[in-house]
């Protein structure tokens, strides 16, 4: 089941945006947690939350555990697209925050 957990800010007219908004997700070591990042070209800023009015650039799917256990907690992945031939790459970084003894939160930062 797909559930939206966050959205970055909109960066205008940049082929290499660097987002500052952090997106948090509960990280459960024993569970397989699939994450999907969708990248959009926002054509109508007045309709920013209506994604059907925007152009999808592509998406990236990864496992949260893979991100949290990767070197420097960073993944550089190609953006998958059925529309564009070369949609570029996306960098996803995580920082683990311990909420209590039993729970960790992975804060993710995204850049293209």
N, CA, C and O atoms as a GROMACS GRO file, in nm:
protein
  448
    1UNK      N    1   0.084  -0.119   0.000
    1UNK     CA    2   0.000   0.000   0.000
    1UNK      C    3   0.088   0.125   0.000
    1UNK      O    4   0.178   0.138   0.083
    2UNK      N    5   0.063   0.213  -0.091
    2UNK     CA    6   0.140   0.336  -0.106
    2UNK      C    7   0.087   0.443  -0.011
    2UNK      O    8  -0.033   0.468  -0.005
    3UNK      N    9   0.179   0.506   0.065
    3UNK     CA   10   0.141   0.610   0.159
    3UNK      C   11   0.241   0.725   0.148
    3UNK      O   12   0.362   0.703   0.157
    4UNK      N   13   0.192   0.846   0.129
    4UNK     CA   14   0.280   0.962   0.119
    4UNK      C   15   0.328   0.999   0.259
    4UNK      O   16   0.247   1.018   0.350
    5UNK      N   17   0.461   1.010   0.275
    5UNK     CA   18   0.516   1.048   0.405
    5UNK      C   19   0.582   1.184   0.404
    5UNK      O   20   0.622   1.234   0.509
    6UNK      N   21   0.594   1.245   0.288
    6UNK     CA   22   0.655   1.377   0.284
    6UNK      C   23   0.666   1.431   0.144
    6UNK      O   24   0.644   1.360   0.045
    7UNK      N   25   0.703   1.558   0.138
    7UNK     CA   26   0.721   1.627   0.010
    7UNK      C   27   0.826   1.736   0.030
    7UNK      O   28   0.823   1.808   0.129
    8UNK      N   29   0.916   1.747  -0.065
    8UNK     CA   30   1.017   1.852  -0.056
    8UNK      C   31   0.959   1.984  -0.105
    8UNK      O   32   0.845   1.991  -0.152
    9UNK      N   33   1.038   2.087  -0.091
    9UNK     CA   34   1.001   2.216  -0.146
    9UNK      C   35   1.018   2.212  -0.299
    9UNK      O   36   1.080   2.121  -0.353
   10UNK      N   37   0.961   2.311  -0.366
   10UNK     CA   38   0.973   2.322  -0.511
   10UNK      C   39   1.092   2.413  -0.542
   10UNK      O   40   1.104   2.522  -0.487
   11UNK      N   41   1.178   2.368  -0.631
   11UNK     CA   42   1.293   2.448  -0.673
   11UNK      C   43   1.275   2.479  -0.821
   11UNK      O   44   1.262   2.389  -0.904
   12UNK      N   45   1.274   2.608  -0.853
   12UNK     CA   46   1.246   2.650  -0.989
   12UNK      C   47   1.371   2.650  -1.077
   12UNK      O   48   1.480   2.685  -1.033
   13UNK      N   49   1.350   2.610  -1.201
   13UNK     CA   50   1.449   2.623  -1.309
   13UNK      C   51   1.588   2.572  -1.272
   13UNK      O   52   1.687   2.643  -1.289
   14UNK      N   53   1.596   2.449  -1.222
   14UNK     CA   54   1.725   2.389  -1.189
   14UNK      C   55   1.730   2.245  -1.238
   14UNK      O   56   1.640   2.166  -1.213
   15UNK      N   57   1.838   2.212  -1.309
   15UNK     CA   58   1.856   2.075  -1.353
   15UNK      C   59   1.923   1.990  -1.244
   15UNK      O   60   1.924   1.868  -1.253
   16UNK      N   61   1.978   2.056  -1.143
   16UNK     CA   62   2.046   1.987  -1.033
   16UNK      C   63   2.000   2.044  -0.898
   16UNK      O   64   2.080   2.103  -0.826
   17UNK      N   65   1.873   2.027  -0.866
   17UNK     CA   66   1.823   2.086  -0.740
   17UNK      C   67   1.882   2.018  -0.617
   17UNK      O   68   1.910   1.898  -0.618
   18UNK      N   69   1.900   2.095  -0.511
   18UNK     CA   70   1.941   2.042  -0.382
   18UNK      C   71   1.833   2.081  -0.283
   18UNK      O   72   1.815   2.199  -0.252
   19UNK      N   73   1.761   1.983  -0.234
   19UNK     CA   74   1.649   2.007  -0.145
   19UNK      C   75   1.697   2.012  -0.001
   19UNK      O   76   1.790   1.940   0.036
   20UNK      N   77   1.635   2.095   0.081
   20UNK     CA   78   1.672   2.106   0.222
   20UNK      C   79   1.568   2.043   0.315
   20UNK      O   80   1.597   2.018   0.432
   21UNK      N   81   1.450   2.018   0.263
   21UNK     CA   82   1.344   1.959   0.345
   21UNK      C   83   1.379   1.815   0.379
   21UNK      O   84   1.411   1.735   0.291
   22UNK      N   85   1.373   1.782   0.509
   22UNK     CA   86   1.397   1.645   0.554
   22UNK      C   87   1.265   1.570   0.559
   22UNK      O   88   1.162   1.625   0.596
   23UNK      N   89   1.271   1.443   0.522
   23UNK     CA   90   1.153   1.357   0.528
   23UNK      C   91   1.186   1.244   0.625
   23UNK      O   92   1.287   1.176   0.609
   24UNK      N   93   1.103   1.225   0.725
   24UNK     CA   94   1.129   1.123   0.827
   24UNK      C   95   1.042   1.000   0.805
   24UNK      O   96   0.926   1.009   0.767
   25UNK      N   97   1.102   0.884   0.830
   25UNK     CA   98   1.031   0.756   0.822
   25UNK      C   99   1.078   0.669   0.937
   25UNK      O  100   1.197   0.666   0.969
   26UNK      N  101   0.986   0.597   0.999
   26UNK     CA  102   1.025   0.504   1.105
   26UNK      C  103   1.098   0.387   1.043
   26UNK      O  104   1.048   0.323   0.950
   27UNK      N  105   1.216   0.358   1.095
   27UNK     CA  106   1.299   0.249   1.045
   27UNK      C  107   1.289   0.132   1.141
   27UNK      O  108   1.324   0.142   1.258
   28UNK      N  109   1.241   0.019   1.089
   28UNK     CA  110   1.228  -0.102   1.169
   28UNK      C  111   1.321  -0.207   1.111
   28UNK      O  112   1.297  -0.259   1.002
   29UNK      N  113   1.427  -0.237   1.184
   29UNK     CA  114   1.536  -0.322   1.136
   29UNK      C  115   1.489  -0.456   1.082
   29UNK      O  116   1.540  -0.502   0.980
   30UNK      N  117   1.394  -0.518   1.146
   30UNK     CA  118   1.350  -0.652   1.106
   30UNK      C  119   1.254  -0.652   0.988
   30UNK      O  120   1.224  -0.759   0.934
   31UNK      N  121   1.204  -0.537   0.948
   31UNK     CA  122   1.102  -0.531   0.843
   31UNK      C  123   1.161  -0.483   0.710
   31UNK      O  124   1.255  -0.404   0.708
   32UNK      N  125   1.106  -0.532   0.601
   32UNK     CA  126   1.141  -0.485   0.467
   32UNK      C  127   1.054  -0.362   0.438
   32UNK      O  128   0.933  -0.374   0.422
   33UNK      N  129   1.116  -0.247   0.431
   33UNK     CA  130   1.042  -0.123   0.408
   33UNK      C  131   1.081  -0.065   0.272
   33UNK      O  132   1.190  -0.011   0.256
   34UNK      N  133   0.992  -0.078   0.177
   34UNK     CA  134   1.015  -0.028   0.042
   34UNK      C  135   0.978   0.120   0.036
   34UNK      O  136   0.871   0.160   0.082
   35UNK      N  137   1.067   0.200  -0.020
   35UNK     CA  138   1.044   0.343  -0.033
   35UNK      C  139   1.037   0.378  -0.182
   35UNK      O  140   1.109   0.321  -0.263
   36UNK      N  141   0.950   0.471  -0.215
   36UNK     CA  142   0.935   0.518  -0.352
   36UNK      C  143   0.946   0.670  -0.352
   36UNK      O  144   0.872   0.738  -0.281
   37UNK      N  145   1.039   0.722  -0.431
   37UNK     CA  146   1.053   0.866  -0.448
   37UNK      C  147   1.010   0.899  -0.589
   37UNK      O  148   1.066   0.846  -0.686
   38UNK      N  149   0.911   0.985  -0.602
   38UNK     CA  150   0.865   1.029  -0.734
   38UNK      C  151   0.914   1.171  -0.759
   38UNK      O  152   0.907   1.257  -0.671
   39UNK      N  153   0.962   1.195  -0.880
   39UNK     CA  154   1.017   1.325  -0.917
   39UNK      C  155   0.926   1.388  -1.022
   39UNK      O  156   0.896   1.327  -1.124
   40UNK      N  157   0.884   1.511  -0.995
   40UNK     CA  158   0.792   1.582  -1.085
   40UNK      C  159   0.852   1.713  -1.133
   40UNK      O  160   0.927   1.779  -1.060
   41UNK      N  161   0.819   1.750  -1.255
   41UNK     CA  162   0.847   1.882  -1.308
   41UNK      C  163   0.718   1.961  -1.285
   41UNK      O  164   0.616   1.935  -1.350
   42UNK      N  165   0.723   2.055  -1.194
   42UNK     CA  166   0.604   2.132  -1.157
   42UNK      C  167   0.581   2.240  -1.262
   42UNK      O  168   0.659   2.335  -1.273
   43UNK      N  169   0.476   2.224  -1.339
   43UNK     CA  170   0.442   2.322  -1.442
   43UNK      C  171   0.344   2.427  -1.392
   43UNK      O  172   0.340   2.538  -1.446
   44UNK      N  173   0.266   2.395  -1.292
   44UNK     CA  174   0.165   2.487  -1.239
   44UNK      C  175   0.180   2.494  -1.087
   44UNK      O  176   0.129   2.409  -1.015
   45UNK      N  177   0.251   2.598  -1.039
   45UNK     CA  178   0.278   2.613  -0.896
   45UNK      C  179   0.151   2.631  -0.813
   45UNK      O  180   0.150   2.602  -0.693
   46UNK      N  181   0.044   2.677  -0.876
   46UNK     CA  182  -0.082   2.692  -0.803
   46UNK      C  183  -0.148   2.558  -0.775
   46UNK      O  184  -0.236   2.548  -0.689
   47UNK      N  185  -0.106   2.454  -0.848
   47UNK     CA  186  -0.163   2.320  -0.833
   47UNK      C  187  -0.056   2.222  -0.783
   47UNK      O  188  -0.057   2.106  -0.821
   48UNK      N  189   0.037   2.269  -0.698
   48UNK     CA  190   0.152   2.188  -0.658
   48UNK      C  191   0.114   2.056  -0.593
   48UNK      O  192   0.186   1.958  -0.608
   49UNK      N  193   0.003   2.050  -0.523
   49UNK     CA  194  -0.039   1.925  -0.459
   49UNK      C  195  -0.125   1.836  -0.548
   49UNK      O  196  -0.158   1.724  -0.511
   50UNK      N  197  -0.160   1.885  -0.665
   50UNK     CA  198  -0.237   1.806  -0.761
   50UNK      C  199  -0.139   1.748  -0.864
   50UNK      O  200  -0.114   1.809  -0.968
   51UNK      N  201  -0.085   1.631  -0.832
   51UNK     CA  202   0.020   1.574  -0.916
   51UNK      C  203  -0.027   1.534  -1.055
   51UNK      O  204   0.055   1.519  -1.146
   52UNK      N  205  -0.156   1.516  -1.073
   52UNK     CA  206  -0.208   1.482  -1.206
   52UNK      C  207  -0.193   1.601  -1.302
   52UNK      O  208  -0.201   1.583  -1.424
   53UNK      N  209  -0.173   1.721  -1.249
   53UNK     CA  210  -0.154   1.841  -1.331
   53UNK      C  211  -0.006   1.866  -1.362
   53UNK      O  212   0.027   1.961  -1.433
   54UNK      N  213   0.083   1.780  -1.310
   54UNK     CA  214   0.226   1.800  -1.326
   54UNK      C  215   0.285   1.691  -1.416
   54UNK      O  216   0.222   1.589  -1.442
   55UNK      N  217   0.406   1.716  -1.463
   55UNK     CA  218   0.475   1.620  -1.549
   55UNK      C  219   0.568   1.534  -1.464
   55UNK      O  220   0.656   1.586  -1.396
   56UNK      N  221   0.548   1.402  -1.466
   56UNK     CA  222   0.636   1.314  -1.390
   56UNK      C  223   0.767   1.295  -1.465
   56UNK      O  224   0.768   1.261  -1.583
   57UNK      N  225   0.877   1.317  -1.395
   57UNK     CA  226   1.010   1.297  -1.451
   57UNK      C  227   1.046   1.150  -1.442
   57UNK      O  228   1.101   1.092  -1.536
   58UNK      N  229   1.016   1.089  -1.327
   58UNK     CA  230   1.045   0.948  -1.306
   58UNK      C  231   1.038   0.915  -1.158
   58UNK      O  232   0.988   0.994  -1.078
   59UNK      N  233   1.087   0.798  -1.123
   59UNK     CA  234   1.081   0.755  -0.983
   59UNK      C  235   1.200   0.667  -0.949
   59UNK      O  236   1.270   0.617  -1.037
   60UNK      N  237   1.221   0.651  -0.820
   60UNK     CA  238   1.327   0.566  -0.766
   60UNK      C  239   1.267   0.483  -0.655
   60UNK      O  240   1.197   0.536  -0.568
   61UNK      N  241   1.294   0.354  -0.656
   61UNK     CA  242   1.247   0.267  -0.548
   61UNK      C  243   1.367   0.203  -0.482
   61UNK      O  244   1.460   0.158  -0.549
   62UNK      N  245   1.366   0.198  -0.348
   62UNK     CA  246   1.476   0.140  -0.272
   62UNK      C  247   1.424   0.089  -0.138
   62UNK      O  248   1.313   0.123  -0.096
   63UNK      N  249   1.506   0.007  -0.073
   63UNK     CA  250   1.470  -0.043   0.059
   63UNK      C  251   1.533   0.048   0.163
   63UNK      O  252   1.650   0.084   0.153
   64UNK      N  253   1.456   0.086   0.264
   64UNK     CA  254   1.505   0.176   0.368
   64UNK      C  255   1.625   0.114   0.439
   64UNK      O  256   1.720   0.186   0.473
   65UNK      N  257   1.623  -0.016   0.461
   65UNK     CA  258   1.736  -0.084   0.524
   65UNK      C  259   1.863  -0.074   0.443
   65UNK      O  260   1.972  -0.064   0.498
   66UNK      N  261   1.850  -0.078   0.310
   66UNK     CA  262   1.966  -0.064   0.222
   66UNK      C  263   2.027   0.075   0.238
   66UNK      O  264   2.150   0.088   0.242
   67UNK      N  265   1.944   0.177   0.245
   67UNK     CA  266   1.992   0.313   0.265
   67UNK      C  267   2.062   0.327   0.400
   67UNK      O  268   2.172   0.381   0.408
   68UNK      N  269   1.998   0.278   0.505
   68UNK     CA  270   2.053   0.293   0.640
   68UNK      C  271   2.182   0.214   0.661
   68UNK      O  272   2.262   0.249   0.747
   69UNK      N  273   2.202   0.107   0.583
   69UNK     CA  274   2.323   0.026   0.600
   69UNK      C  275   2.429   0.053   0.494
   69UNK      O  276   2.535  -0.009   0.495
   70UNK      N  277   2.402   0.146   0.403
   70UNK     CA  278   2.498   0.176   0.296
   70UNK      C  279   2.611   0.265   0.349
   70UNK      O  280   2.598   0.329   0.453
   71UNK      N  281   2.721   0.268   0.276
   71UNK     CA  282   2.836   0.351   0.314
   71UNK      C  283   2.792   0.497   0.323
   71UNK      O  284   2.730   0.550   0.230
   72UNK      N  285   2.824   0.560   0.432
   72UNK     CA  286   2.786   0.699   0.461
   72UNK      C  287   2.635   0.721   0.460
   72UNK      O  288   2.588   0.835   0.452
   73UNK      N  289   2.558   0.613   0.468
   73UNK     CA  290   2.411   0.618   0.463
   73UNK      C  291   2.366   0.705   0.346
   73UNK      O  292   2.286   0.797   0.362
   74UNK      N  293   2.418   0.672   0.227
   74UNK     CA  294   2.389   0.749   0.107
   74UNK      C  295   2.375   0.656  -0.012
   74UNK      O  296   2.454   0.564  -0.031
   75UNK      N  297   2.272   0.681  -0.093
   75UNK     CA  298   2.251   0.608  -0.217
   75UNK      C  299   2.245   0.707  -0.333
   75UNK      O  300   2.183   0.812  -0.322
   76UNK      N  301   2.310   0.673  -0.442
   76UNK     CA  302   2.298   0.749  -0.567
   76UNK      C  303   2.236   0.652  -0.667
   76UNK      O  304   2.297   0.552  -0.704
   77UNK      N  305   2.114   0.683  -0.710
   77UNK     CA  306   2.037   0.591  -0.794
   77UNK      C  307   1.987   0.661  -0.920
   77UNK      O  308   1.956   0.780  -0.917
   78UNK      N  309   1.979   0.586  -1.032
   78UNK     CA  310   1.922   0.645  -1.154
   78UNK      C  311   1.771   0.663  -1.139
   78UNK      O  312   1.703   0.579  -1.080
   79UNK      N  313   1.721   0.772  -1.192
   79UNK     CA  314   1.577   0.796  -1.191
   79UNK      C  315   1.516   0.717  -1.306
   79UNK      O  316   1.553   0.736  -1.422
   80UNK      N  317   1.424   0.628  -1.272
   80UNK     CA  318   1.356   0.542  -1.369
   80UNK      C  319   1.245   0.619  -1.439
   80UNK      O  320   1.162   0.682  -1.372
   81UNK      N  321   1.242   0.616  -1.571
   81UNK     CA  322   1.138   0.688  -1.643
   81UNK      C  323   1.095   0.612  -1.767
   81UNK      O  324   1.178   0.560  -1.842
   82UNK      N  325   0.965   0.607  -1.789
   82UNK     CA  326   0.915   0.547  -1.912
   82UNK      C  327   0.895   0.654  -2.019
   82UNK      O  328   0.869   0.623  -2.135
   83UNK      N  329   0.908   0.781  -1.980
   83UNK     CA  330   0.884   0.892  -2.071
   83UNK      C  331   1.014   0.954  -2.122
   83UNK      O  332   1.026   0.984  -2.241
   84UNK      N  333   1.109   0.972  -2.032
   84UNK     CA  334   1.235   1.038  -2.068
   84UNK      C  335   1.347   0.936  -2.080
   84UNK      O  336   1.354   0.839  -2.004
   85UNK      N  337   1.436   0.957  -2.178
   85UNK     CA  338   1.546   0.864  -2.200
   85UNK      C  339   1.649   0.871  -2.088
   85UNK      O  340   1.688   0.768  -2.033
   86UNK      N  341   1.693   0.991  -2.053
   86UNK     CA  342   1.791   1.008  -1.945
   86UNK      C  343   1.734   1.106  -1.843
   86UNK      O  344   1.737   1.228  -1.863
   87UNK      N  345   1.682   1.053  -1.735
   87UNK     CA  346   1.620   1.137  -1.633
   87UNK      C  347   1.715   1.178  -1.522
   87UNK      O  348   1.676   1.248  -1.429
   88UNK      N  349   1.840   1.134  -1.531
   88UNK     CA  350   1.940   1.173  -1.433
   88UNK      C  351   1.946   1.078  -1.314
   88UNK      O  352   1.895   0.966  -1.318
   89UNK      N  353   2.011   1.126  -1.210
   89UNK     CA  354   2.029   1.047  -1.088
   89UNK      C  355   1.978   1.124  -0.969
   89UNK      O  356   1.962   1.246  -0.973
   90UNK      N  357   1.952   1.051  -0.863
   90UNK     CA  358   1.906   1.113  -0.739
   90UNK      C  359   1.995   1.063  -0.626
   90UNK      O  360   2.032   0.946  -0.622
   91UNK      N  361   2.030   1.153  -0.536
   91UNK     CA  362   2.109   1.118  -0.419
   91UNK      C  363   2.018   1.124  -0.297
   91UNK      O  364   1.952   1.225  -0.272
   92UNK      N  365   2.015   1.014  -0.222
   92UNK     CA  366   1.931   1.008  -0.103
   92UNK      C  367   2.023   0.980   0.015
   92UNK      O  368   2.100   0.883   0.013
   93UNK      N  369   2.016   1.064   0.117
   93UNK     CA  370   2.100   1.048   0.236
   93UNK      C  371   2.011   1.027   0.358
   93UNK      O  372   1.902   1.084   0.367
   94UNK      N  373   2.060   0.946   0.450
   94UNK     CA  374   1.984   0.919   0.572
   94UNK      C  375   2.067   0.955   0.694
   94UNK      O  376   2.190   0.950   0.692
   95UNK      N  377   1.997   0.992   0.798
   95UNK     CA  378   2.059   1.015   0.928
   95UNK      C  379   1.968   0.950   1.030
   95UNK      O  380   1.851   0.986   1.041
   96UNK      N  381   2.021   0.854   1.103
   96UNK     CA  382   1.938   0.784   1.201
   96UNK      C  383   1.929   0.864   1.330
   96UNK      O  384   2.029   0.914   1.381
   97UNK      N  385   1.808   0.877   1.380
   97UNK     CA  386   1.780   0.945   1.506
   97UNK      C  387   1.711   0.846   1.598
   97UNK      O  388   1.611   0.787   1.559
   98UNK      N  389   1.764   0.827   1.716
   98UNK     CA  390   1.700   0.737   1.812
   98UNK      C  391   1.593   0.814   1.888
   98UNK      O  392   1.622   0.912   1.957
   99UNK      N  393   1.469   0.769   1.874
   99UNK     CA  394   1.358   0.831   1.948
   99UNK      C  395   1.353   0.778   2.090
   99UNK      O  396   1.334   0.853   2.186
  100UNK      N  397   1.371   0.647   2.102
  100UNK     CA  398   1.380   0.582   2.232
  100UNK      C  399   1.461   0.454   2.213
  100UNK      O  400   1.519   0.435   2.106
  101UNK      N  401   1.466   0.369   2.309
  101UNK     CA  402   1.549   0.249   2.298
  101UNK      C  403   1.505   0.154   2.188
  101UNK      O  404   1.587   0.079   2.135
  102UNK      N  405   1.376   0.153   2.154
  102UNK     CA  406   1.323   0.055   2.059
  102UNK      C  407   1.297   0.109   1.919
  102UNK      O  408   1.272   0.031   1.827
  103UNK      N  409   1.302   0.240   1.901
  103UNK     CA  410   1.262   0.298   1.773
  103UNK      C  411   1.370   0.387   1.716
  103UNK      O  412   1.433   0.464   1.789
  104UNK      N  413   1.392   0.377   1.586
  104UNK     CA  414   1.482   0.467   1.514
  104UNK      C  415   1.404   0.535   1.404
  104UNK      O  416   1.313   0.476   1.346
  105UNK      N  417   1.438   0.657   1.376
  105UNK     CA  418   1.379   0.730   1.264
  105UNK      C  419   1.489   0.762   1.166
  105UNK      O  420   1.595   0.810   1.206
  106UNK      N  421   1.466   0.736   1.040
  106UNK     CA  422   1.562   0.772   0.935
  106UNK      C  423   1.517   0.904   0.875
  106UNK      O  424   1.408   0.912   0.818
  107UNK      N  425   1.600   1.006   0.886
  107UNK     CA  426   1.570   1.133   0.822
  107UNK      C  427   1.639   1.131   0.687
  107UNK      O  428   1.759   1.107   0.679
  108UNK      N  429   1.564   1.157   0.581
  108UNK     CA  430   1.619   1.150   0.447
  108UNK      C  431   1.628   1.288   0.386
  108UNK      O  432   1.538   1.370   0.402
  109UNK      N  433   1.739   1.313   0.315
  109UNK     CA  434   1.753   1.434   0.235
  109UNK      C  435   1.774   1.390   0.092
  109UNK      O  436   1.844   1.292   0.066
  110UNK      N  437   1.715   1.463   0.001
  110UNK     CA  438   1.713   1.422  -0.139
  110UNK      C  439   1.772   1.533  -0.227
  110UNK      O  440   1.742   1.651  -0.207
  111UNK      N  441   1.852   1.494  -0.322
  111UNK     CA  442   1.907   1.588  -0.420
  111UNK      C  443   1.913   1.518  -0.554
  111UNK      O  444   1.935   1.397  -0.561
  112UNK      N  445   1.895   1.592  -0.659
  112UNK     CA  446   1.900   1.531  -0.793
  112UNK      C  447   2.029   1.569  -0.862
  112UNK      O  448   2.054   1.528  -0.975
   0.00000   0.00000   0.00000
